[in-house]
Amino acid sequence: MAALFAYALVLEVVGFVAATFALLLFFFRALERQRWPLALAGSLVTALLTYLVFKVWLHVQLPASPWGG
């Protein structure tokens, strides 16, 4: 629950992709006990795929990163 609360706090600050990547990385490493390469790859792929589905395909407005992404 604390991880989801932290995700909600940083979502606007760091943007959707970075916050989602960090949350998934925590879930994969701490809860699922995945190895680092698999956790990193899974987090990155999932964050980018959800971005593509919601932002590009469905045209949902997501929090932008500080770098404009």
C-alpha positions in Angstrom: 0.0 0.0 0.0 2.9 2.3 0.8 4.3 1.8 -2.7 1.1 2.8 -4.3 0.9 5.9 -2.1 4.4 6.8 -3.1 3.5 6.2 -6.8 0.6 8.6 -6.5 2.8 11.3 -4.9 5.6 11.1 -7.5 3.4 10.5 -10.6 3.0 14.3 -11.4 6.6 15.1 -10.5 8.5 12.5 -12.6 5.8 11.5 -15.2 3.9 8.4 -16.0 6.6 6.3 -17.6 9.3 6.9 -14.9 6.8 6.4 -12.0 5.3 3.3 -13.5 8.7 1.9 -14.3 9.8 2.4 -10.7 6.6 0.9 -9.2 6.8 -2.2 -11.4 10.5 -2.6 -10.6 9.7 -2.5 -6.9 6.9 -5.0 -7.4 9.0 -7.4 -9.5 12.0 -7.3 -7.2 10.5 -7.0 -3.8 7.3 -9.0 -4.2 8.0 -11.4 -7.0 11.7 -11.9 -6.3 12.6 -11.7 -10.0 16.3 -11.4 -11.0 17.5 -7.9 -11.9 17.7 -8.3 -15.7 14.2 -9.7 -15.9 12.8 -7.2 -13.4 14.3 -4.3 -15.4 13.2 -5.6 -18.8 9.7 -6.4 -17.6 9.3 -3.0 -15.9 10.5 -1.1 -19.0 8.5 -3.1 -21.5 5.3 -2.9 -19.4 5.7 0.9 -18.7 6.3 1.6 -22.4 3.5 -0.6 -23.6 1.0 1.0 -21.2 2.2 4.4 -22.4 1.7 3.4 -26.0 -1.8 2.0 -25.3 -3.1 4.9 -23.2 -1.3 7.9 -24.7 -0.9 6.9 -28.4 -3.8 4.6 -29.1 -6.5 5.8 -26.7 -5.3 9.5 -26.5 -5.5 9.6 -22.7 -3.8 12.6 -21.1 -1.1 11.3 -18.8 1.2 13.2 -16.5 4.2 14.4 -18.5 7.8 14.0 -17.4 9.8 17.1 -16.4 11.6 16.6 -19.8 8.4 17.0 -21.7 7.7 13.3 -22.6 
